[in-house]
Structures are given as structure tokens and as C-alpha cells.
Amino acid sequence: MSTLAVLVGTCNPSKSKELIDMLLPFSEITPVTPWEIGKENVDIRENEESIRGNAIAKATAWAHIAHMPALAEDSGLLFPELPADHPDQPGQYVRRYHGKRLSDDEMLTHYIDIVRRHGGELTACWINCWCVAADDIHGTVYENRSRSFVLRTTACTKRHPGWPLDSISYFPEAGKYLVEMGHNELNCMEEQEERKENRKAWFRQSLALLIDDKLPAF
């Protein structure tokens, strides 16, 4: 049976695994990574004014580069305890600071400094946006907010390459850092949340429209 190739639009190894895991349950889809098409060094500009805009820009850019549909994701970090206009709110600029793209180590140091300025612990959540794009014009977008967790100044020694904040993201209800939690443990926490089921429903519908070549215009 022939399948539809869909590019996993990221060069971040941890994010790539997450997006591939989203595609794997669909037998009609074959996930393709940038490494497989020799595009592992592509750097997509993230200069849109919103997380949604960045997700669309990433997916459409990858679809154009790879000449195939693409799945991409963009995230922003929110500190609910701080005012929306507080200078320490990262928003969509999670990895960029004063115009510089931070390495994993620089990013970890930067956020530990922020948490230290606010008493050693800071409640946080992720604003996540996924985009399935057939081309520059057609695609769908879904956005949600993660469950809250606590950023700490003490980092776990374990790391997820590309996602350094997992090492200081602590879930009190589990008594563990995010980086210490296994796939089944994370699923047990997330399966109780309506937002995950809503995302799955959006994704199933989007892939069905993609396969039938019926994705709407953005």
C-alpha cells in the first residue's frame, strides 16, 4: 500500500521524536526527517508576531523546501504569576534573548537566573501550536496550553538535547523533573486532560483532509 510522505519540520532531535510519535499511529503516513533529505542544517526564521504565526511559517517553509507536506510546531513559555508585560515573560522568544539564539547550556543558565530572581521557584506552562501544511497556502493549525509545572533553580543532571528546560521543569504531583519521567508516566498524566484528546481529534481530521487533498486555506 502506498503512503503519503510527511516531513517532520524540525532539526531539534527531541522535538523530531515527538512529532514522529504523533505520525506513527497513521499507517497512511510515512514520516520523513530533515536528516533523510539532507536538510539537517536548515534554519527557519521565527520572526512572526505570534506562536501561531511561527508554527505556520515553519510548516509552510519546510513544505516548500522538501516539496512535500510538513508538520511543524512552535511553543511559547508563560509565567502565569507574572504580569503579561513583565520583561521576564519569554512568550514566543523562548530560545532567543536580546536577538541572540541561545544554546542549550545558555538557555538553562538564563532561565535559572530568571527563576532565582523570583524566589527560587516559578510556575510555568507551555503554549503549544501545531501546523499541518500541504503547501504555502493550505493547512490547519491547533493551539493549546500545557498543564502547569514549576521551574526550579536546581537542575536535574539528565538532559533532553534541544529541550534543556525539561531539566528544571518539576511536577510536584509526580515528585519528578520532566526529564526523569517516562513515556507511560507522561501519558498517564496527560490522558486525564481534555486538551490532549482535542489535539488528537484535530490531528486525525487534518491528516484525513491532507490525504484527500482537501486541506483548507489558512
Residue pairs with C-beta under 8 A, 6 or more apart in sequence:
1 27
3 27
3 28
3 29
3 30
4 28
4 29
4 30
4 69
4 210
4 211
5 29
5 30
5 32
5 68
5 69
6 23
6 29
6 30
6 31
6 32
6 68
6 69
6 70
6 71
6 132
6 210
7 32
7 33
7 34
7 37
7 62
7 63
7 66
7 68
7 69
7 70
7 71
8 16
8 19
8 20
8 23
8 31
8 32
8 33
8 34
8 70
8 71
9 19
9 34
9 44
9 58
9 59
9 61
9 62
9 63
9 70
9 71
9 72
9 73
10 16
10 19
10 34
10 58
10 72
10 73
11 34
11 40
11 41
11 42
11 43
12 162
12 163
13 161
13 162
14 160
14 161
14 162
14 163
14 166
15 73
15 162
15 163
16 33
18 73
19 31
19 71
19 72
19 73
20 31
20 33
22 71
22 203
23 29
23 31
23 71
24 31
26 204
26 207
28 207
28 211
29 207
29 211
32 66
32 68
33 40
34 40
34 42
34 62
34 66
37 66
39 65
39 66
42 62
42 65
44 57
44 58
44 61
44 62
45 57
46 54
46 57
46 58
46 74
46 92
46 96
48 54
48 56
48 57
48 92
50 92
51 74
51 75
51 76
51 91
51 92
51 127
51 128
51 129
51 143
52 74
52 129
52 141
52 143
54 74
54 92
54 129
55 72
55 73
55 74
55 129
55 130
55 131
55 141
55 143
56 131
56 133
56 139
56 141
56 218
58 70
58 72
58 73
58 74
58 131
59 70
59 71
59 72
59 131
59 132
59 133
59 139
60 70
60 131
60 133
60 135
60 136
60 139
62 70
62 72
62 133
63 69
63 70
63 133
63 134
63 135
63 136
64 135
64 136
69 132
69 133
69 134
69 135
69 210
70 132
70 133
71 130
71 131
71 132
71 133
72 130
72 131
72 133
73 128
73 129
73 130
73 131
74 92
74 128
74 129
74 131
75 94
75 126
75 127
75 128
75 129
76 90
76 91
76 92
76 93
76 94
76 126
76 127
77 90
77 91
77 94
77 124
77 125
77 126
77 127
77 165
78 89
78 90
78 91
78 124
78 125
78 126
78 127
78 145
79 86
79 88
79 89
79 90
79 118
79 122
79 123
79 124
80 123
80 124
80 125
80 148
81 118
81 122
81 123
82 88
82 89
82 118
82 122
83 89
88 114
88 117
88 118
94 107
94 165
95 101
95 102
95 107
96 102
97 110
102 110
104 159
104 161
104 162
104 164
105 164
107 164
107 165
108 155
108 164
108 165
108 167
108 168
111 151
111 165
111 168
112 153
112 155
112 168
114 122
114 151
115 121
115 122
115 151
115 152
115 153
115 168
116 153
120 152
120 153
121 150
121 151
121 152
121 153
122 150
122 151
123 148
123 149
123 150
123 151
124 148
124 149
124 150
124 151
124 169
125 145
125 146
125 147
125 148
125 149
126 145
126 146
127 143
127 144
127 145
127 146
128 143
128 144
128 145
128 146
129 141
129 142
129 143
130 141
130 142
130 143
130 199
130 202
130 203
131 139
131 140
131 141
132 139
132 140
132 203
132 206
132 207
132 210
132 215
133 139
133 215
134 210
134 213
134 215
137 217
137 218
138 215
138 216
138 217
138 218
139 215
139 218
140 202
140 205
140 206
140 209
140 215
140 216
141 218
142 198
142 199
142 202
142 203
142 206
144 195
144 198
144 199
145 195
147 189
147 190
147 193
149 169
149 170
149 171
149 178
150 169
150 170
150 171
150 172
151 165
151 168
151 169
151 170
152 168
152 170
152 177
153 168
154 168
155 167
155 168
156 167
156 168
156 177
156 179
156 180
157 167
158 167
158 177
158 179
158 180
159 166
159 167
159 179
160 166
160 167
160 179
166 177
166 178
166 179
167 177
167 178
167 179
168 177
169 177
169 178
169 179
170 176
170 177
170 178
171 177
171 178
171 181
171 189
173 189
174 181
174 185
174 189
176 185
190 196
206 215
209 215
209 216
